[in-house]
Amino acid sequence: MMCRNVLPCVRIWSDKCSSKYGRRRPFILAGSLMISVAVTIIGFSADIGYLLGDADEDHRNFKGT
């Protein structure tokens, strides 16, 4: 669903981009950084949930990595 809606917009923006780094590189870099942040958040989701108020009995002892 996301590819169907977001990627055409990103393609249009990248085609109109006139960066000194090229048309596609800034978008590839931004996408890579967002994916890295998302994967890190997923990895620590149990800890983040605990910090946001999950019950202690629902929390596992495994911490992140």
PDB file with one MODEL, atoms N, CA, C and O in Angstrom:
MODEL        1
ATOM      1  N   MET A   1       0.823  -1.179   0.000  1.00  0.00           N
ATOM      2  CA  MET A   1       0.000   0.000   0.000  1.00  0.00           C
ATOM      3  C   MET A   1       0.879   1.259   0.000  1.00  0.00           C
ATOM      4  O   MET A   1       0.612   2.216  -0.727  1.00  0.00           O
ATOM      5  N   MET A   2       1.921   1.241   0.821  1.00  0.00           N
ATOM      6  CA  MET A   2       2.776   2.416   0.906  1.00  0.00           C
ATOM      7  C   MET A   2       3.498   2.668  -0.424  1.00  0.00           C
ATOM      8  O   MET A   2       3.615   3.808  -0.872  1.00  0.00           O
ATOM      9  N   CYS A   3       3.971   1.598  -1.039  1.00  0.00           N
ATOM     10  CA  CYS A   3       4.664   1.764  -2.322  1.00  0.00           C
ATOM     11  C   CYS A   3       3.744   2.352  -3.373  1.00  0.00           C
ATOM     12  O   CYS A   3       4.166   3.154  -4.207  1.00  0.00           O
ATOM     13  N   ARG A   4       2.507   1.956  -3.328  1.00  0.00           N
ATOM     14  CA  ARG A   4       1.553   2.430  -4.323  1.00  0.00           C
ATOM     15  C   ARG A   4       1.252   3.918  -4.169  1.00  0.00           C
ATOM     16  O   ARG A   4       0.965   4.594  -5.157  1.00  0.00           O
ATOM     17  N   ASN A   5       1.315   4.429  -2.956  1.00  0.00           N
ATOM     18  CA  ASN A   5       0.944   5.820  -2.708  1.00  0.00           C
ATOM     19  C   ASN A   5       2.134   6.763  -2.584  1.00  0.00           C
ATOM     20  O   ASN A   5       2.087   7.887  -3.083  1.00  0.00           O
ATOM     21  N   VAL A   6       3.191   6.318  -1.929  1.00  0.00           N
ATOM     22  CA  VAL A   6       4.308   7.221  -1.619  1.00  0.00           C
ATOM     23  C   VAL A   6       5.350   7.263  -2.730  1.00  0.00           C
ATOM     24  O   VAL A   6       5.829   8.342  -3.081  1.00  0.00           O
ATOM     25  N   LEU A   7       5.705   6.128  -3.279  1.00  0.00           N
ATOM     26  CA  LEU A   7       6.788   6.092  -4.260  1.00  0.00           C
ATOM     27  C   LEU A   7       6.545   6.949  -5.497  1.00  0.00           C
ATOM     28  O   LEU A   7       7.489   7.582  -5.970  1.00  0.00           O
ATOM     29  N   PRO A   8       5.343   7.006  -6.043  1.00  0.00           N
ATOM     30  CA  PRO A   8       5.157   7.918  -7.184  1.00  0.00           C
ATOM     31  C   PRO A   8       5.432   9.380  -6.820  1.00  0.00           C
ATOM     32  O   PRO A   8       5.981  10.125  -7.632  1.00  0.00           O
ATOM     33  N   CYS A   9       5.061   9.790  -5.628  1.00  0.00           N
ATOM     34  CA  CYS A   9       5.337  11.165  -5.196  1.00  0.00           C
ATOM     35  C   CYS A   9       6.835  11.404  -5.063  1.00  0.00           C
ATOM     36  O   CYS A   9       7.348  12.439  -5.490  1.00  0.00           O
ATOM     37  N   VAL A  10       7.528  10.448  -4.472  1.00  0.00           N
ATOM     38  CA  VAL A  10       8.984  10.584  -4.313  1.00  0.00           C
ATOM     39  C   VAL A  10       9.657  10.613  -5.676  1.00  0.00           C
ATOM     40  O   VAL A  10      10.604  11.374  -5.876  1.00  0.00           O
ATOM     41  N   ARG A  11       9.197   9.818  -6.596  1.00  0.00           N
ATOM     42  CA  ARG A  11       9.770   9.837  -7.952  1.00  0.00           C
ATOM     43  C   ARG A  11       9.590  11.191  -8.621  1.00  0.00           C
ATOM     44  O   ARG A  11      10.507  11.693  -9.272  1.00  0.00           O
ATOM     45  N   ILE A  12       8.429  11.775  -8.466  1.00  0.00           N
ATOM     46  CA  ILE A  12       8.184  13.093  -9.059  1.00  0.00           C
ATOM     47  C   ILE A  12       9.091  14.141  -8.419  1.00  0.00           C
ATOM     48  O   ILE A  12       9.682  14.965  -9.117  1.00  0.00           O
ATOM     49  N   TRP A  13       9.203  14.109  -7.074  1.00  0.00           N
ATOM     50  CA  TRP A  13      10.065  15.077  -6.379  1.00  0.00           C
ATOM     51  C   TRP A  13      11.523  14.892  -6.778  1.00  0.00           C
ATOM     52  O   TRP A  13      12.242  15.873  -6.969  1.00  0.00           O
ATOM     53  N   SER A  14      11.967  13.641  -6.907  1.00  0.00           N
ATOM     54  CA  SER A  14      13.369  13.412  -7.254  1.00  0.00           C
ATOM     55  C   SER A  14      13.655  13.816  -8.701  1.00  0.00           C
ATOM     56  O   SER A  14      14.757  14.272  -9.005  1.00  0.00           O
ATOM     57  N   ASP A  15      12.687  13.657  -9.586  1.00  0.00           N
ATOM     58  CA  ASP A  15      12.882  14.084 -10.964  1.00  0.00           C
ATOM     59  C   ASP A  15      13.007  15.601 -11.067  1.00  0.00           C
ATOM     60  O   ASP A  15      13.695  16.108 -11.953  1.00  0.00           O
ATOM     61  N   LYS A  16      12.350  16.324 -10.174  1.00  0.00           N
ATOM     62  CA  LYS A  16      12.410  17.787 -10.185  1.00  0.00           C
ATOM     63  C   LYS A  16      13.557  18.349  -9.349  1.00  0.00           C
ATOM     64  O   LYS A  16      13.799  19.556  -9.355  1.00  0.00           O
ATOM     65  N   CYS A  17      14.258  17.480  -8.633  1.00  0.00           N
ATOM     66  CA  CYS A  17      15.336  17.918  -7.745  1.00  0.00           C
ATOM     67  C   CYS A  17      16.550  18.349  -8.562  1.00  0.00           C
ATOM     68  O   CYS A  17      16.919  17.692  -9.536  1.00  0.00           O
ATOM     69  N   SER A  18      17.160  19.447  -8.162  1.00  0.00           N
ATOM     70  CA  SER A  18      18.359  19.924  -8.851  1.00  0.00           C
ATOM     71  C   SER A  18      19.491  20.124  -7.842  1.00  0.00           C
ATOM     72  O   SER A  18      20.113  21.185  -7.791  1.00  0.00           O
ATOM     73  N   SER A  19      19.739  19.112  -7.059  1.00  0.00           N
ATOM     74  CA  SER A  19      20.786  19.160  -6.043  1.00  0.00           C
ATOM     75  C   SER A  19      22.153  18.982  -6.691  1.00  0.00           C
ATOM     76  O   SER A  19      22.265  18.398  -7.768  1.00  0.00           O
ATOM     77  N   LYS A  20      23.175  19.480  -6.041  1.00  0.00           N
ATOM     78  CA  LYS A  20      24.524  19.294  -6.571  1.00  0.00           C
ATOM     79  C   LYS A  20      24.985  17.844  -6.427  1.00  0.00           C
ATOM     80  O   LYS A  20      25.983  17.446  -7.028  1.00  0.00           O
ATOM     81  N   TYR A  21      24.261  17.056  -5.634  1.00  0.00           N
ATOM     82  CA  TYR A  21      24.587  15.639  -5.444  1.00  0.00           C
ATOM     83  C   TYR A  21      23.837  14.743  -6.418  1.00  0.00           C
ATOM     84  O   TYR A  21      23.995  13.523  -6.377  1.00  0.00           O
ATOM     85  N   GLY A  22      23.037  15.317  -7.280  1.00  0.00           N
ATOM     86  CA  GLY A  22      22.280  14.543  -8.258  1.00  0.00           C
ATOM     87  C   GLY A  22      20.805  14.541  -7.916  1.00  0.00           C
ATOM     88  O   GLY A  22      20.372  15.121  -6.920  1.00  0.00           O
ATOM     89  N   ARG A  23      20.050  13.874  -8.765  1.00  0.00           N
ATOM     90  CA  ARG A  23      18.601  13.858  -8.564  1.00  0.00           C
ATOM     91  C   ARG A  23      18.170  12.806  -7.563  1.00  0.00           C
ATOM     92  O   ARG A  23      17.217  13.027  -6.816  1.00  0.00           O
ATOM     93  N   ARG A  24      18.836  11.683  -7.527  1.00  0.00           N
ATOM     94  CA  ARG A  24      18.366  10.560  -6.712  1.00  0.00           C
ATOM     95  C   ARG A  24      19.106  10.411  -5.387  1.00  0.00           C
ATOM     96  O   ARG A  24      18.515   9.955  -4.409  1.00  0.00           O
ATOM     97  N   ARG A  25      20.368  10.779  -5.330  1.00  0.00           N
ATOM     98  CA  ARG A  25      21.172  10.528  -4.125  1.00  0.00           C
ATOM     99  C   ARG A  25      20.606  11.126  -2.847  1.00  0.00           C
ATOM    100  O   ARG A  25      20.621  10.437  -1.827  1.00  0.00           O
ATOM    101  N   PRO A  26      20.111  12.354  -2.828  1.00  0.00           N
ATOM    102  CA  PRO A  26      19.544  12.880  -1.585  1.00  0.00           C
ATOM    103  C   PRO A  26      18.352  12.062  -1.082  1.00  0.00           C
ATOM    104  O   PRO A  26      18.167  11.904   0.125  1.00  0.00           O
ATOM    105  N   PHE A  27      17.553  11.547  -2.003  1.00  0.00           N
ATOM    106  CA  PHE A  27      16.392  10.748  -1.615  1.00  0.00           C
ATOM    107  C   PHE A  27      16.808   9.368  -1.135  1.00  0.00           C
ATOM    108  O   PHE A  27      16.200   8.823  -0.213  1.00  0.00           O
ATOM    109  N   ILE A  28      17.832   8.801  -1.746  1.00  0.00           N
ATOM    110  CA  ILE A  28      18.349   7.512  -1.290  1.00  0.00           C
ATOM    111  C   ILE A  28      18.944   7.657   0.105  1.00  0.00           C
ATOM    112  O   ILE A  28      18.728   6.797   0.959  1.00  0.00           O
ATOM    113  N   LEU A  29      19.683   8.723   0.347  1.00  0.00           N
ATOM    114  CA  LEU A  29      20.269   8.957   1.663  1.00  0.00           C
ATOM    115  C   LEU A  29      19.200   9.168   2.723  1.00  0.00           C
ATOM    116  O   LEU A  29      19.275   8.582   3.803  1.00  0.00           O
ATOM    117  N   ALA A  30      18.207   9.997   2.428  1.00  0.00           N
ATOM    118  CA  ALA A  30      17.130  10.254   3.391  1.00  0.00           C
ATOM    119  C   ALA A  30      16.350   8.971   3.681  1.00  0.00           C
ATOM    120  O   ALA A  30      16.028   8.696   4.836  1.00  0.00           O
ATOM    121  N   GLY A  31      16.047   8.194   2.660  1.00  0.00           N
ATOM    122  CA  GLY A  31      15.336   6.938   2.853  1.00  0.00           C
ATOM    123  C   GLY A  31      16.137   5.949   3.676  1.00  0.00           C
ATOM    124  O   GLY A  31      15.585   5.257   4.531  1.00  0.00           O
ATOM    125  N   SER A  32      17.438   5.879   3.424  1.00  0.00           N
ATOM    126  CA  SER A  32      18.296   4.977   4.189  1.00  0.00           C
ATOM    127  C   SER A  32      18.346   5.369   5.659  1.00  0.00           C
ATOM    128  O   SER A  32      18.311   4.503   6.534  1.00  0.00           O
ATOM    129  N   LEU A  33      18.426   6.655   5.936  1.00  0.00           N
ATOM    130  CA  LEU A  33      18.447   7.111   7.327  1.00  0.00           C
ATOM    131  C   LEU A  33      17.129   6.816   8.035  1.00  0.00           C
ATOM    132  O   LEU A  33      17.125   6.401   9.193  1.00  0.00           O
ATOM    133  N   MET A  34      16.007   7.030   7.339  1.00  0.00           N
ATOM    134  CA  MET A  34      14.706   6.742   7.948  1.00  0.00           C
ATOM    135  C   MET A  34      14.533   5.252   8.221  1.00  0.00           C
ATOM    136  O   MET A  34      13.973   4.873   9.250  1.00  0.00           O
ATOM    137  N   ILE A  35      15.007   4.407   7.314  1.00  0.00           N
ATOM    138  CA  ILE A  35      14.915   2.963   7.528  1.00  0.00           C
ATOM    139  C   ILE A  35      15.798   2.537   8.695  1.00  0.00           C
ATOM    140  O   ILE A  35      15.404   1.681   9.487  1.00  0.00           O
ATOM    141  N   SER A  36      16.990   3.126   8.810  1.00  0.00           N
ATOM    142  CA  SER A  36      17.883   2.800   9.930  1.00  0.00           C
ATOM    143  C   SER A  36      17.249   3.157  11.265  1.00  0.00           C
ATOM    144  O   SER A  36      17.328   2.383  12.219  1.00  0.00           O
ATOM    145  N   VAL A  37      16.626   4.316  11.336  1.00  0.00           N
ATOM    146  CA  VAL A  37      15.947   4.729  12.570  1.00  0.00           C
ATOM    147  C   VAL A  37      14.779   3.797  12.876  1.00  0.00           C
ATOM    148  O   VAL A  37      14.582   3.410  14.027  1.00  0.00           O
ATOM    149  N   ALA A  38      14.010   3.437  11.863  1.00  0.00           N
ATOM    150  CA  ALA A  38      12.858   2.558  12.071  1.00  0.00           C
ATOM    151  C   ALA A  38      13.290   1.179  12.559  1.00  0.00           C
ATOM    152  O   ALA A  38      12.653   0.617  13.449  1.00  0.00           O
ATOM    153  N   VAL A  39      14.362   0.623  11.992  1.00  0.00           N
ATOM    154  CA  VAL A  39      14.839  -0.692  12.413  1.00  0.00           C
ATOM    155  C   VAL A  39      15.364  -0.634  13.841  1.00  0.00           C
ATOM    156  O   VAL A  39      15.162  -1.574  14.611  1.00  0.00           O
ATOM    157  N   THR A  40      16.031   0.446  14.204  1.00  0.00           N
ATOM    158  CA  THR A  40      16.512   0.602  15.579  1.00  0.00           C
ATOM    159  C   THR A  40      15.344   0.684  16.550  1.00  0.00           C
ATOM    160  O   THR A  40      15.379   0.057  17.609  1.00  0.00           O
ATOM    161  N   ILE A  41      14.321   1.439  16.211  1.00  0.00           N
ATOM    162  CA  ILE A  41      13.138   1.546  17.074  1.00  0.00           C
ATOM    163  C   ILE A  41      12.452   0.191  17.216  1.00  0.00           C
ATOM    164  O   ILE A  41      12.009  -0.166  18.309  1.00  0.00           O
ATOM    165  N   ILE A  42      12.358  -0.566  16.127  1.00  0.00           N
ATOM    166  CA  ILE A  42      11.754  -1.897  16.199  1.00  0.00           C
ATOM    167  C   ILE A  42      12.566  -2.797  17.122  1.00  0.00           C
ATOM    168  O   ILE A  42      11.997  -3.572  17.890  1.00  0.00           O
ATOM    169  N   GLY A  43      13.878  -2.702  17.052  1.00  0.00           N
ATOM    170  CA  GLY A  43      14.740  -3.521  17.906  1.00  0.00           C
ATOM    171  C   GLY A  43      14.564  -3.233  19.380  1.00  0.00           C
ATOM    172  O   GLY A  43      14.693  -4.135  20.207  1.00  0.00           O
ATOM    173  N   PHE A  44      14.275  -2.006  19.718  1.00  0.00           N
ATOM    174  CA  PHE A  44      14.114  -1.613  21.116  1.00  0.00           C
ATOM    175  C   PHE A  44      12.644  -1.407  21.491  1.00  0.00           C
ATOM    176  O   PHE A  44      12.351  -0.734  22.479  1.00  0.00           O
ATOM    177  N   SER A  45      11.734  -1.968  20.727  1.00  0.00           N
ATOM    178  CA  SER A  45      10.312  -1.711  20.963  1.00  0.00           C
ATOM    179  C   SER A  45       9.842  -2.190  22.335  1.00  0.00           C
ATOM    180  O   SER A  45       9.007  -1.534  22.957  1.00  0.00           O
ATOM    181  N   ALA A  46      10.360  -3.316  22.817  1.00  0.00           N
ATOM    182  CA  ALA A  46       9.956  -3.795  24.146  1.00  0.00           C
ATOM    183  C   ALA A  46      10.411  -2.819  25.228  1.00  0.00           C
ATOM    184  O   ALA A  46       9.663  -2.521  26.159  1.00  0.00           O
ATOM    185  N   ASP A  47      11.632  -2.329  25.100  1.00  0.00           N
ATOM    186  CA  ASP A  47      12.147  -1.373  26.086  1.00  0.00           C
ATOM    187  C   ASP A  47      11.400  -0.046  26.015  1.00  0.00           C
ATOM    188  O   ASP A  47      11.111   0.562  27.046  1.00  0.00           O
ATOM    189  N   ILE A  48      11.090   0.400  24.816  1.00  0.00           N
ATOM    190  CA  ILE A  48      10.346   1.654  24.647  1.00  0.00           C
ATOM    191  C   ILE A  48       8.946   1.511  25.239  1.00  0.00           C
ATOM    192  O   ILE A  48       8.451   2.424  25.900  1.00  0.00           O
ATOM    193  N   GLY A  49       8.318   0.375  25.003  1.00  0.00           N
ATOM    194  CA  GLY A  49       7.006   0.127  25.585  1.00  0.00           C
ATOM    195  C   GLY A  49       7.051   0.130  27.103  1.00  0.00           C
ATOM    196  O   GLY A  49       6.156   0.667  27.756  1.00  0.00           O
ATOM    197  N   TYR A  50       8.079  -0.464  27.656  1.00  0.00           N
ATOM    198  CA  TYR A  50       8.228  -0.479  29.115  1.00  0.00           C
ATOM    199  C   TYR A  50       8.392   0.947  29.653  1.00  0.00           C
ATOM    200  O   TYR A  50       7.808   1.303  30.676  1.00  0.00           O
ATOM    201  N   LEU A  51       9.194   1.758  28.952  1.00  0.00           N
ATOM    202  CA  LEU A  51       9.401   3.141  29.385  1.00  0.00           C
ATOM    203  C   LEU A  51       8.127   3.978  29.269  1.00  0.00           C
ATOM    204  O   LEU A  51       7.939   4.945  30.008  1.00  0.00           O
ATOM    205  N   LEU A  52       7.255   3.596  28.336  1.00  0.00           N
ATOM    206  CA  LEU A  52       6.010   4.343  28.140  1.00  0.00           C
ATOM    207  C   LEU A  52       4.867   3.840  29.017  1.00  0.00           C
ATOM    208  O   LEU A  52       3.746   4.341  28.931  1.00  0.00           O
ATOM    209  N   GLY A  53       5.157   2.842  29.867  1.00  0.00           N
ATOM    210  CA  GLY A  53       4.144   2.461  30.845  1.00  0.00           C
ATOM    211  C   GLY A  53       3.586   1.066  30.741  1.00  0.00           C
ATOM    212  O   GLY A  53       2.572   0.775  31.376  1.00  0.00           O
ATOM    213  N   ASP A  54       4.203   0.178  29.964  1.00  0.00           N
ATOM    214  CA  ASP A  54       3.731  -1.207  29.961  1.00  0.00           C
ATOM    215  C   ASP A  54       3.868  -1.799  31.356  1.00  0.00           C
ATOM    216  O   ASP A  54       4.764  -1.428  32.114  1.00  0.00           O
ATOM    217  N   ALA A  55       2.986  -2.709  31.683  1.00  0.00           N
ATOM    218  CA  ALA A  55       3.022  -3.363  32.994  1.00  0.00           C
ATOM    219  C   ALA A  55       4.305  -4.178  33.129  1.00  0.00           C
ATOM    220  O   ALA A  55       4.814  -4.720  32.147  1.00  0.00           O
ATOM    221  N   ASP A  56       4.816  -4.257  34.339  1.00  0.00           N
ATOM    222  CA  ASP A  56       6.073  -4.956  34.592  1.00  0.00           C
ATOM    223  C   ASP A  56       5.970  -6.433  34.256  1.00  0.00           C
ATOM    224  O   ASP A  56       6.951  -7.019  33.797  1.00  0.00           O
ATOM    225  N   GLU A  57       4.817  -7.056  34.467  1.00  0.00           N
ATOM    226  CA  GLU A  57       4.684  -8.487  34.164  1.00  0.00           C
ATOM    227  C   GLU A  57       4.658  -8.750  32.664  1.00  0.00           C
ATOM    228  O   GLU A  57       4.907  -9.878  32.239  1.00  0.00           O
ATOM    229  N   ASP A  58       4.362  -7.740  31.854  1.00  0.00           N
ATOM    230  CA  ASP A  58       4.375  -7.902  30.403  1.00  0.00           C
ATOM    231  C   ASP A  58       5.766  -7.702  29.811  1.00  0.00           C
ATOM    232  O   ASP A  58       5.993  -8.020  28.644  1.00  0.00           O
ATOM    233  N   HIS A  59       6.687  -7.186  30.593  1.00  0.00           N
ATOM    234  CA  HIS A  59       8.021  -6.846  30.101  1.00  0.00           C
ATOM    235  C   HIS A  59       8.952  -8.044  30.244  1.00  0.00           C
ATOM    236  O   HIS A  59       9.022  -8.675  31.298  1.00  0.00           O
ATOM    237  N   ARG A  60       9.667  -8.342  29.161  1.00  0.00           N
ATOM    238  CA  ARG A  60      10.658  -9.415  29.204  1.00  0.00           C
ATOM    239  C   ARG A  60      11.958  -8.867  29.757  1.00  0.00           C
ATOM    240  O   ARG A  60      12.152  -7.651  29.784  1.00  0.00           O
ATOM    241  N   ASN A  61      12.843  -9.726  30.194  1.00  0.00           N
ATOM    242  CA  ASN A  61      14.132  -9.308  30.728  1.00  0.00           C
ATOM    243  C   ASN A  61      15.117  -8.959  29.630  1.00  0.00           C
ATOM    244  O   ASN A  61      16.124  -8.304  29.901  1.00  0.00           O
ATOM    245  N   PHE A  62      14.858  -9.376  28.396  1.00  0.00           N
ATOM    246  CA  PHE A  62      15.750  -9.097  27.285  1.00  0.00           C
ATOM    247  C   PHE A  62      15.755  -7.610  26.983  1.00  0.00           C
ATOM    248  O   PHE A  62      14.696  -7.017  26.777  1.00  0.00           O
ATOM    249  N   LYS A  63      16.926  -7.003  26.954  1.00  0.00           N
ATOM    250  CA  LYS A  63      17.065  -5.571  26.724  1.00  0.00           C
ATOM    251  C   LYS A  63      17.751  -5.306  25.384  1.00  0.00           C
ATOM    252  O   LYS A  63      18.965  -5.469  25.268  1.00  0.00           O
ATOM    253  N   GLY A  64      17.002  -4.911  24.400  1.00  0.00           N
ATOM    254  CA  GLY A  64      17.567  -4.481  23.114  1.00  0.00           C
ATOM    255  C   GLY A  64      18.390  -5.538  22.411  1.00  0.00           C
ATOM    256  O   GLY A  64      17.847  -6.521  21.905  1.00  0.00           O
ATOM    257  N   THR A  65      19.694  -5.342  22.376  1.00  0.00           N
ATOM    258  CA  THR A  65      20.551  -6.245  21.606  1.00  0.00           C
ATOM    259  C   THR A  65      20.989  -7.425  22.362  1.00  0.00           C
ATOM    260  O   THR A  65      21.715  -8.265  21.830  1.00  0.00           O
TER     261      THR A  65
ENDMDL
END
